[in-house]
Amino acid sequence: MKKKSHPTVPFALAPLRRGFLLAFSAALSLAIPAGAAALKEIADFGYNPSNIRMYLYVPDKLLARPPVLVGLHWCHGSGPAFFTGTQFAAQADKYGFIVIYPNARSSDSCWDVHSQAALTHGGGSDPGGIVSMVRYVVRNYHADSTRVYAAGHSSGGMMTNVLLGSYPDMFKAGAAFAGVPFSCFSGSNAWNSDCASGKISKSASAWGDQVRAAFPAYTGPRPRIQLWHGTDDAVLNYNNFGEEIKEWTNVLGAGQTPATTEANTPQTTWTRTRYTDATGKVQVEAIQEQGQPHNLQILADKAVQFLGLDVPATAVRTAGGNDARGISVRMERGASPQSLQLFVSGRPGRVSLELRDLEGRRIRSWAGNYDGSGTLKVSWEGGRQNGNPLPHGICLLSAKVDGVPAGSSRFTVLDD
């Protein structure tokens, strides 16, 4: 059968003779789509109890096992707005990490930082969907699950506090701009006027107990945090800055008195304090932005430095169209009738293949990590994933490389 012309090596499937043949109706190319890195929406990332949206930025060059940053927008904002309104994507380009930009779906586009579900590990709501996004990226982009971070402003700063409190097993550190302490907004209403106006004050241990109660069984290390607040914040009162410091120094076992206080840092008139644990490690860093309002300055580069994401992208793998080699795969019958072999060449990546019927039902799928050499092998006995026989008729084989669609082809299943 004549194949459609294509500049890359096609995906070829040799005829299988266990009661059926697969016949080509089109050629399948596994070339990475060309073009520079761009923000993309991921429609189906998994568990999503509050129906939030996911936007993803994957720079053209990544670290071999890229870290993940979750960038959280403000009320009345969006994932794309946080992408364009901050410099975290530019930092990702420089250092080779991935940024997830979640998008709230509430009527005012604020995050749920008040419900019991949000303030409980595994409770669902918006944090549950965000955690699902992280797992999607770890699964599909070879991301480093031990290097996941969060950063956000306003409602996003609050959510940063919530994620670090409810999911300390997932997040390594966070940077909260103009936020409030974990659980400060707790209650039946989405807006807590007492917290917002700075009327809620607690002891360090009381705040710490609120965080620990979110995941009582957790005994592992807690995520470090960087806090930013403007002294003239008229939306979330500056008092919340001090309450955050009390809360997280208690949770992280740091002293209540700063180990260092630096004037005019990182900008003139601003003050940076650092709080260390018994080993001298900085667990909490707090930056007072003198004279700044609620819409304070977001210094993404300083947040990236604190989080530890400022590792130069020297050992990188290409994720975009700059790699002319692309990737090609061919499938052939193996040594036994039940065996298929995938032969992969080109750049390293995760190759996933999926065979579906024309109604969209999955028949079979394969996935494997490719390190740039060798052969991926899979076994298939000609049936569905659940073991039922493969029906005769037309099927659709689609391919992805590192989660990016990389071509599809129709096949017809015939009697041998």
TAVENQUI-V39996 format. One line per field, one symbol per residue. burial: 1 if it has 16 or more other C-alpha atoms within 10 Angstrom, else 0. Layout:
burial = ???
//
This chain:
burial = 00000000111110010001111111111111100010101000101101011111111111111111111111101111011001011011111111111111110011111111111110111111111111111101111110111111111111111111111111111111111111111100000000111100100100110111011000000111111111111001111111111111111111110100000000000111111110000111111111011111110100110110110010011111101001111111100000111111111111111111100001111111110000011101010100000100011111111111011111101000
//
